[in-house]
Structure formats: structure tokens, C-alpha cells
Amino acid sequence: MVALLGANGAGKTTTLRSISGMVKTQGRIAFDGKEITHSKPEEVARLGVAHVPSGRGTLGQLTVLENLRMGAYMRRDGRAVKQDLERVATYFPWIASRGGQVAVTLSGGEQQMLAIARALMMKPRMLLLDEPSLGLAPLIVRQIFDIIATISREEKLTILIVEQNANLALRVSEHAYVLEVGRIVLEGPSSELARHESVRKSYLGI
């Protein structure tokens, strides 16, 4: 798991959108050795990149189960999809009993969990998370980050997470980058960056 840190306007969300093919870019973007610089979003998704945007992005008028099935719309392995529905419910147990609930009626934390679960239904090789803590209570944020860490460990899934809560991001990630106005100004193991004086002052409030 890799964290991308920086102030508002540093380019964090744009970086994720660039990887997903949602904005025009300069330079070169490669995924697993394959250049994807000018790929369309659906092409990037087919390669196994799942993007959970800021603000959850659940399909509000669909049910919980319909949202999950939408996550698997490119898959043709019906039996495995059913198994994965059960698998994601182990991370978010409330899903199992509330599949018929319309997504817009869920709490903010539940919508964020559903968005992550829907992305997992793609069977991704890489998960992009944009501000998963946005607008959520601290207790819910800690729950979600604990689940994200578990998913990374158990699924052996690469995760690139954009997060303004630097304390949490550095706690769960292995490596981190700090962006300022579109440029990388610091990078290294998360544990080292957590002790770096400028990071502590600018992002950790220490």
C-alpha cells in the first residue's frame, strides 16, 4: 500500500484520474510494464485498475446488491462472482443482511464501505482510493482504514491511497510520496516519513 500526501491543489486526485484515463496527461504512465498513457477508462479498468473516487460514487438509486453486481459487470465467471459477494461481506458484514437496501439511504460510512466493496468485485490488481475518510466521523474512519489494511494484506492487493489524514495514511501504508504543486518533494518508507520534520510539521500537526 502506497500513500499519496499533499495539501489541497497539490495534484493528488489528478494523479489518480490520470492513471484511470479520466484526464489528459503528459509524460508516461505504465501499469505492470504496459503503457496506459492514452488509454480510455474502460481499458484501464479491464487491465485490473479499480478507482474509488472522492465522495464515495455509489449508484444511489440502486440497491446494495445491485451496486456490487455493477462492480462485476465486466466479469463472465458467474460462480466466482457469487463467491466474491460472500467474500466482500466478510470485510463488511452488514452487507449480507441489507442487500435490498437502496444505497442512497445508507449512512456516509456505509456508502464508503459499499464503494470499496463494489471495487473489490472487479477482482482488481490495483485499487485507487481517493480520500476515503472525507466527511466521516473519526470512529468510522478508523474502522474503514483497518478494513483497508486487512484487504491489502489478505488480498495481496496493490493500493494507492490519496488521503489528507496523514496520520492514518502513514500508519497503514508501506511507502509514501508527498506532492507539492504537482511535484514529488519527498518519498520513502511511511515509517520514515512519519518521523520527517517537515512532514510532522506540515501534515501531522506535531
Buried (B, 14 or more C-beta within 10 A) or exposed (E): BBBBBBEEEBBBBBBBBBBBBBEEBEEEBEBEEEEBEEBEEEEBBEBBBBBBBBBBBBBEEBBBBBBBBBBBEEBEEEEEBEEBBEBBBEBBEEBEEBBEBBBEEBEBBBBBBBBBBBBBBBBBBBBBBBBBBBBBEEEBBBBBBEBBBEBBEEBEBBBBBBBBBBEBBBBBBEBBBBBBEEEEEBBBEBEBBBEBEEBBEBBBEE
